């Protein structure tokens, strides 16, 4: 087998040397960076034909080769030969796709038509060795000869028309998507290394608590001609536009209606309920507010809300079940605002479903209270666990305790939450502020100091070994 190594300062020059040696039928097996540049391992596509002649031992006899050709391969060998060849050659991803199609087509011609009954049950996919390649970055697919394109299209049509089990087809599609994700990541990292402004902004966003997925999605759309000051303003402007608030509508205490405050344990639902009641009482009088608590689990929960209500001149009621809640809502129907303080439950607590069903009543709007100092994964789990139909409204609590506001803003943007306000302390009702996107974004980007969790420039590659950010965000970003 004629396999050669080519070394050059860049991938483009190394691939050019390989093509000069093997022509248009060059097959890139792998490439890797070296101290002198880039090393490419390549061979000719015709060399693959010798794989059919190679027995398990290094030296094969002519009689063994003839017997191998004449003997019909077992179904298991036909199904697994592609995986074995890929493991032995460590092919480049694009070449491996073409090789899979040609290999399956050749096997069909040698062994006859293969039906779904002839093939074994597909085992769970195993990890296959992969080698990086720059073929797609250099545009090899776009510059391939028309003859090769026609051959690949015909092979692909023949492969798709074969009676192949759906499991194999699904695995090949999954493999193709994984390859594209990896190539997109490599292309983005190469662009970031060439653009120090983009790399510095990526580090700043991640150090501020924003997720790599959101950060990459924003920076992929940033115009390249901007200077550092213009680029940071552009990024902050994108974050502000995508953080949805009620700034264009009435404040929650002015809107009125029935609101149920939901969320995990200890996020500050009772205190936030008292603050909203105080704001409404300050504007429309104490008689305009109704207070109901459903918290029968926590010791002293009713007494705490009753103490707040007594301070505001409002009576706090306790509802033990759905019937009692409906009766109280009918009794307080003339109030400007009725606030329901619910039981704090962990997102994975099975009692959560009973509590949400209890609130499934007409005209009851839910306000999800999120602790702005929580970890991003904790916030995402809370949003998913207490998800409601339609537009999901939220309140950021304990912003005065949050070291970084980036995770909370990130979760609100990715989950399309409408922010109705924030709490900044324990005072009732003074420590309440309306949701101001510009102020929150500026505050999140002012993170100072060095943290043990802050990444370094060399860590960027680890952050982007995940699926494409565009596929996760589904194109919902407004750049």
N, C-alpha and C positions, 0 to 999 in steps of 0.2 A: 504494500500500500504506500503510495507516494504522498507523504505528508511533510510539509515544510513550514518553517518559521520565518516570519518577515518582521523586521524591526525598523521603525522610522520615528521621527519626532512627533508625528500626528497620526491619528487613525486613518485619515484620508490617504496619506502617502503610503502607509502600510498596506491598505487595501489595493491601492494602485499597483504596488509591487506584486501582490498576490495575483491580480488579474493579468499582469504581464506574463507571469509564469504559467498560469493555467487557463487563461482565456476567459470567454464569457461563461463557461461552466464552472467558475470558481465556487467552491463551497467553504464558507468560513466556519471553522470548528470552534474557535474561541478567540478572545482577545483580552489583554490585560495590560495595565500600566506598568512600566518598568522605569529604572533609573535613567535610561537613555531615551525614553519616549513611550511608544506603544508597541507591544508584541502581538502579532496576529498569527494564528496557526490555521493553515488552509490546505485544501486538497482539491482535486478535480472531482466533479460529479460522477465521471465515469469510474472512478475508483470504487464507488459504492457497489458496483456490480460484482466485485470480488468477494463481497460479504457472503454471497450465496455459495461460494466455493470453499470457504474457510471452515474446517471442522474444529472440534474442541482442542486438538493438539496443534502445536506450532507448525508441523510439517504434515501435509496431506498427500495421500497416494492417489494416483489417477483413478484406480478402481473405486476408492471410497467416494471420490467426487462424482463419478458416474452413478453410483448407488444412491448418493444423496439426491441427485437430480431426478432419478427415476422413481424414488420412493415418494409416495404422497405424504406430505407432512400432516401430523396429527392436528386436530382442531385447536388444541390448547397452544401448540406451537405457532399456528397462524395468528391467534389472538394476542399472543404475548411477544412476538418477534419484534414488533415496533418498539416496545418499551425496552427490550434488551439492547437493540441497536442504539437507541438514544442514550442509554446509560454508558455504553462502551465508547461512543464517539464524543459525548458531551457537546452535541451540536449547538450551533447558534439557533435562537428561537425561530427566526424567519425560515432558515433552511430546514429546520425540523418540521415545520408545517408542510412545506413542499414535499419533504421526504415521506411524511406520513401518507399523503395522498398518492404519490407514485408507488410506494411500497404496497399499499392495499390494492391498487389497481393491478400491479404485477402479480401479486398472489392470486388474484381472481383469475387471471389468464392462465396461470400455471396449474391451478387445482380445480378449475371449473367454477361454476356459479356457487357462491356460498350463501346459504339461506340463514335466517335467524335461528333455525333449529340446529344448524351445524356448529354455531358458536357457543361457547360456555357462558354461564352466568358471570356477568362482569363483577369483579371484586372491587372493594372500595379503593379509590385512587391512592397511590403511594407517591411519596415525594420523589421527584425525578431530578437529577442534577441538571443545573442550568448554567450556562456561561453567558456573560454579558456580550453584547455586540453593538456595533455602531452602524450597522447596515441601514437601519431605518433613519437614524440621524443624518446619514449622508445621502438619503434619498434614493437608495438602490431600487426600491420598489417602483418609483416613478420613472427611473431611467433604464429599466430592463428592456431587452430587445423585444420587439413585437412577437418574434417567434416563440420566445420563452413564455410570454404572457398567454399566447394562444394555447400552448401546451399545458400551462397550469390551469387555465379555465376549463379545457376539455377534461383534464384529470379530475378537477373538482366536481364537474357535473357527473362524471362517471362514478365518483365516490359517493356523491349524494344519492344517486339513483340506486345504488346497491342496497340490498335488504340487510342493512346493518341495524343492530338493536339500538333503541333510542338512548340507552345508557351510555354507549360509546360516543354517540353524537353529542350528547350533553357534556361529556367530559372534554371532548375536543373544543367545544365552544367555551367552556370554562377556562381551559388552558389558553385559548386565544385572548380572552379578556384579561387574564392574569399577565400575559406577555405585554399587552398594550399598556396596562397599568404600570408595569416596570419600566417600559420605554418612556412613558410620559414622565415618570419620576426622574429618570436619568437625564432627560432633556431639560427638565426644570432645574435640577441641581447644576447642570452645566451652565445654564443661563445665569443662575444666581452667583456662581463663582466668577463669571465675567462681569457681573454688575454688582459692585460692592454696596451701592445704595440699597438695592433689593435685599441683599444678604443681611445688612445691618437692620433694615426694617423688619425682616423676619425674626431676627433675634429679639428685637424690642417688643414685638407683638407677643412672642412666646413668653418672654420674661414678664410681661404684663398680665399673663394668665389666659391669653387667647389660645384656642386650640390650633395645632398645626394645620388641620383641614381648613378652617376658616381663614387662617393667615395666608395659606398658599392660594386659596381661591381669590382673595382680594389682590394679592401681589401679582398674580398671573395676568390681571387686567390693568395693571398700572402702566401708564404711558412711559416709554423708556427715555424720553427727552427731558424729564423733569430733574431739577437739582434737588439736593437733600431737603431743603426747607419746603419746597413745593410738594415733594413726594409725601412728607409726613402730614402736611395739611390735606392732601388728597386722600390718604388712608383714613384720617380721622373723619373726613367728610363722608366717605363711604360707610363707615361704621355708624355715623349719626343718621344717615338716610335709611339704613336697614334696621335700626333699633326703633320699633314701633311704640308710640306712646299715645296718650289721649290729649296731646297738646292742642289738636284741632277741634276738640269737642268739649263738652262740659266736664268739670271735675266730678269725681265719683260722688261726693257729698251733694253736689248740685244736681246731678242726674237723678238721684233718688231711686227707689225701688227696693226689692228684696235681694240682699247679698249674703251668700254663705261663704265664710272664710274657711278654706281647706288647706291642708298641708301636713307635713311630717311633724313628729313630736319636737317640741322645743324651738320652733321657728319664730314664735312670737305672735300667734294668731289672736290670743285673748287681748294682749296689749294693743295690737293693731285694730281690733274691733272697738276697743275703748277710744282710741284716737279718732276713728271715723265717726263714732257717735258724738264725741266732743266737738268735732268740726261742724257736724250738722246741727247740733244743739246751739252752738255759737251763732250760726247764721239764721236758723229758722225757729229756735226756741227748743226747750227740753221736751215739750209735748209733741215734737215732730219726729222723735226717734223711738224705735222699739228694739229691745234687746232680748234675744233668745239664746240659750246655751243648750247644746246636745251632749256636753261632756259629762257623762256619768261615771267615767272610769277613773279620772284623775282626782285624787283627794283634794278637796278645797277648790275645785275648778268653779263651781257655781258661786261659792262665796267670793272668789276673786272678781268675777264679772259683776256680782251684786255690789261689791265695794266700789268698783269703778262707776257703776250706774248711780249709786247713792251720791258720789262726788259730783256727778253731772246732773243729778235730779231726775234720773231715768230709772224705771223699775226693770229689773232683769228677771226673765221668766225661764223656767226649766221645762224642757220637753223630753219625756222618757221614750216616746215611740212616735211612729208616723202619724197616728191619729191625733195625739196631743199636739204635734207640730202643726198639723192642718188646722186644728181648733185655734191655736195661738195666732197663726197667720190670718185667719178670718177675723179674730179679735183686733188685730193691729193693722188691718187693711187700710185704715184712714191715715196712717203715719206717712210722713215724707220718705223716711228710710227705715227699713227693718234689717237688722244685722243679726246673723246666725253664727254663733261661735261653735265650731265643731270639735270633735275629739281628735287629738293629735295621734296619728297612727303611722307606723313605719310603712314605706312603700310596699313591702312584701308581707305585711300583716293581713291575714285572711279576713279580719273584721272590716277592712277597708271597703270591700264590696258592699257590705251591709250598710255602711254609713253613706256611701255614694247613692245607693238605691233609695235611702231615706230622703235624700235631697232631690230626687227625681220628681219634682213637682212643677206645675206651670208657674212661669214668671220668677223662678228662683235662679238668680245668676251667681256663678261661682267665681270667687277670687282666690287664686292660688298664691299662697304666701311662701316665698322662697328666701332662705337665709343667704344673703349675698356673700357671706364669708365661707360658704361651703365649697368643697371640691367640685370640679366640673362634672365628673361622673355622678356624684351625689345629686347634683342639680338635674342632670338629664334623667336619672332614675325617678326623681320626684315628679318631673313633668310628665313622663310616660305613665307613671302609676296613677296620677290624678287627672289624666287627660279627660277633657270634656268635649262634647260635640260643638261644632261651630268655632267661633273665635275664642281662644283661650286667653283670659285676662289674668294678670299677675301683679303682685306687689313685692318689691325688694325690701326685706326687713334687715335690721342690724347692719346697715351700711357703715356705721361708725366703728364696728368691730372687724370689718373686712380689711385684710391686708391688701388684697387685690380685687378689684371689681371686674377684671377681665373675664373670669369664668362665668359670672352671672350674666354679663352682657352677651357673651358668646352663646350661652344657652338660650337666651331670649331671642337672639337673631336666628339661630339655626332652627328653633322650634316655632318661630313666627308668633311669639307671645306679644300681647298688647299690654304695656306697662302702665298701670293706673296711679302709681305713686311709690314713694320710698319712705322708710322710717329711719331716723338718725339717732335714736336714743330711747330712754324709758319714760320721758316726761309726756303726760297726757294733757291736752292733745298737741303740745308745742312741737314735739319732735316728729313732725310730718312735713314732707315736701312733695310738691307735684313732680311728676316724671318729666325731666328735662334731658333729652338725649344728648345735646351738645355738652352740657355740664358733666353728665355721667361719663361720656367718652373721654373728655379732657382729664377728669379725675382718674380714670383707669390708666391713662398713658403717663401719669406722673409718678408711677411706681419707682421708688429710689432704693438704694441699698443693694447689697449682694446677698443672694439667697443660695442655700445649698441645692435648691431645685432648679436654679437657672442653668440653661444649656450653654455650651460653648460652640464656637464656630464648627469645630470638628464633629459635634454631635448632630448637625443638621441632617446628615444622611440617615441616621437612625429614626428621625422623626417622620421621614417620608417613605419608609418601607411598607406603607399601608395602601389600601385601595384609593383610587383617585378621589380627590376632594370634590371635583365637579360632579361625580356620580353620587356622592353622599349628599351634597347640597341640592342636587336635582335642578341646578340652574336658577335657583330662587334669589340669588344675590343681585342687588340693584347697584351696579357700578356706575 
